[in-house]
Amino acid sequence: MSTVIEFTMHAAPGKYEELMGVYTEFADYMKSSHEGLKQVLVVGDPASGLVRGIGLFETADQAEAVNSEEVFADFNAKVEQLVSAPPERQELHLVHTC
């Protein structure tokens, strides 16, 4: 079953643009280097500082494997000083797309 990973962050004051840049760079790398990652969306709201990435993986195992990769640890280290709270990760089942 396809799995959707939603990874949400809240930018620290004045850090929205920088956080969005780091996130989109990470998303581009992930999409090009992970065969099981079928689609990535990065959305944001500059007024509230919300930055959210949504990744569609072929399987839950592929989605889970990302958590133990060095590139994910590096990404988390890069955003640590750019966020006002710890990132929130949610795993969801894909129910419908068109």
C-alpha positions, 0 to 999 in steps of 0.5 A, spaced: 500 500 500 502 506 498 504 511 504 504 518 505 509 522 509 507 528 512 513 532 515 511 539 518 515 544 521 514 551 523 519 556 522 523 561 527 521 568 526 525 571 520 527 564 518 521 562 513 525 563 506 531 560 509 527 554 511 523 553 505 530 553 501 533 548 505 526 544 505 526 544 497 533 542 496 532 536 500 525 534 497 529 535 490 535 530 492 530 525 495 525 525 489 531 524 485 535 519 489 529 514 492 526 510 486 520 508 491 518 516 492 513 517 487 511 524 488 513 530 493 510 536 495 512 542 499 507 547 501 508 553 506 504 559 509 509 565 510 504 568 514 504 563 519 511 560 518 508 553 516 512 549 512 510 542 510 513 536 506 508 531 503 511 525 500 508 519 496 512 512 497 510 506 494 510 502 500 511 503 508 517 500 508 520 505 503 518 511 507 520 508 514 527 507 511 528 514 510 528 515 517 535 511 518 539 515 512 544 519 514 541 524 509 535 525 513 539 526 519 543 531 516 537 535 514 534 535 521 541 538 523 540 543 518 533 545 520 534 545 527 536 552 528 531 554 523 525 552 526 521 554 533 519 547 535 521 540 533 518 537 526 512 533 526 512 527 522 505 523 520 505 517 516 498 516 512 495 511 508 493 514 501 486 513 500 485 517 493 488 521 488 486 523 481 
